Amino acid sequence: MKTLGIILIIAGIAMVVIRGFSVQTEKEVVDIGPLEVNKKENKWVGWPTYAGGIVAVVGVVLLVSGSKKRA
């Protein structure tokens, strides 16, 4: 549980700092024999800032609860 807690804390901090990423996709618009027309689109994949905070808090809870059981 300690390792999972640390991973969640790091992931939560990264989610707060990096709010998303862009993905480029390519769509085929026209395909007539040897003629082919493609369109490139950029799509933004993002998450709210509070989601990173929630992930980090869950990581802290796991880290603290894991260390209390061993004591």
Phi, psi and omega per residue, in radians:
M1 nan -0.554 -3.134
K2 -1.095 -0.758 -3.139
T3 -1.138 -0.755 3.108
L4 -1.088 -0.696 3.103
G5 -1.079 -0.760 3.128
I6 -1.135 -0.730 3.121
I7 -1.089 -0.747 3.139
L8 -1.160 -0.639 3.099
I9 -1.118 -0.804 3.129
I10 -1.110 -0.754 3.132
A11 -1.128 -0.686 3.123
G12 -1.124 -0.750 3.101
I13 -1.118 -0.723 3.119
A14 -1.116 -0.644 3.133
M15 -1.185 -0.547 3.100
V16 -1.274 -0.714 -3.101
V17 -1.299 -0.810 -3.124
I18 -1.814 1.889 -2.990
R19 -1.498 0.048 3.128
G20 2.759 -3.027 3.124
F21 -2.631 2.816 -3.105
S22 -1.832 2.417 3.122
V23 -2.124 2.309 3.117
Q24 -1.761 2.185 3.114
T25 -2.046 2.714 3.137
E26 -2.116 2.169 3.134
K27 -1.936 2.461 3.061
E28 -1.505 2.073 -3.094
V29 -1.619 -0.875 -3.102
V30 -2.337 2.378 3.068
D31 -2.424 1.626 -3.133
I32 -2.046 1.691 3.136
G33 1.004 -2.157 -3.116
P34 -1.343 -0.196 -3.135
L35 -1.573 2.190 -3.136
E36 -2.387 2.252 3.133
V37 -2.070 2.173 3.136
N38 -2.031 2.666 3.125
K39 -2.187 2.253 3.094
K40 -1.691 2.314 3.137
E41 -2.186 2.443 3.025
N42 -1.756 2.247 3.104
K43 -2.085 2.420 -3.136
W44 -1.715 2.181 3.061
V45 -1.903 1.959 -3.063
G46 -2.361 2.974 3.115
W47 -2.467 2.717 3.132
P48 -1.230 2.674 -3.106
T49 -1.077 -0.663 -3.097
Y50 -1.147 -0.387 3.106
A51 -1.125 -0.696 3.074
G52 -1.119 -0.677 3.093
G53 -1.120 -0.711 3.124
I54 -1.130 -0.746 3.127
V55 -1.090 -0.731 3.131
A56 -1.143 -0.712 3.131
V57 -1.138 -0.714 3.084
V58 -1.075 -0.693 3.085
G59 -1.087 -0.723 3.103
V60 -1.133 -0.729 3.123
V61 -1.080 -0.769 3.109
L62 -1.116 -0.698 -3.139
L63 -1.140 -0.765 -3.124
V64 -1.241 -0.748 -3.126
S65 -1.202 -0.559 3.095
G66 -1.208 -0.598 -3.132
S67 -1.406 -0.461 3.114
K68 -1.247 -0.589 -3.118
K69 -1.182 -0.530 -3.107
R70 -1.402 -0.379 -3.068
A71 -1.324 nan nan
